[in-house]
């Protein structure tokens, strides 16, 4: 089996980074394969920072993708918007900077939890009746999400999410199924 691609994780906060890092490390990546770009504290809106950084990261990804096995995972909360609105925001940001938007055959994945990543974590903790409008509490320590992410990975290995998963998580899982063969 070939060596996994180097992955850049572009995200709003440390909880998102921890979530994605754990998921990828469960899939045989190491910390040395992952490069995290997290919105710096005091930079204002994490969502805005990710949206503004995405075109630069797309250019960096494309400048190396022909000779280096690399990939890009962009994580942004949908908040009160729809997931398609965030995807459209990424496309607009790319258009404004003269960068082509994500193409289906590229090793690029958008992870967009609605309301936020804590919604997915609440579902993975098996909290009753999780919805995408409610604000769920953050973990005091980001690494507390590890067992939740391990549960998600187990469900992904089986090819089936349990119970009533958030629609944004189902969408991300479908997109990951197309992303996974490109990067492994």
Steps between C-alpha positions, in 0.01 A plus 500: 500500500634846414586770749205726586480849358612803701187683611450867587215558746362854473258571785340752732608363837690236693190282552452464126872428455493235773191335347644477149850405623362211706287376211794505259737343753248215538542455124882459525623856471753625753553846647788536251257455210266773624553875488245703696407859416274626779353851514729694733349625826388860474471484121126562515253258345647152453252437220615811314866411551450150354299637206770759424784246534340232283602649161863525618492139620339386174783665306761338728332161461488530120858620473617165641227248417661377178823389665411472870224291652321769694147590600299775663222476759315829564283505812245773562184510712176566312369684810143614419554475121456193284799286399447598134534867603846430645600308185378795294705733726812293428430521125447877520824548696688300235334693215589834662867399512507349151534142626297218348260344751539143622472238227355150556829323421706708743620377839299775674228442758265751659391405853202721589312411817170677557466678759854419604733210575345466846176390328683203351668425833160503678368250243810281541453506881151364429321796654124467435339696217798698373403774259700747291350814652591445866833618639674212675772556761869489416737258664731660754787313334483441126648150530187383683351456153727202427253230603225678305717509188595134555128419504454688172792313346348166606170599337684608184684167487159327507366743240201602711431784743283397795165646605407847374827667395515872424444563128829692476690196635329270250599738220861515622516120517380472138761754388768321700420179308607678178800667669637185667608309186683810373722537806575149625 
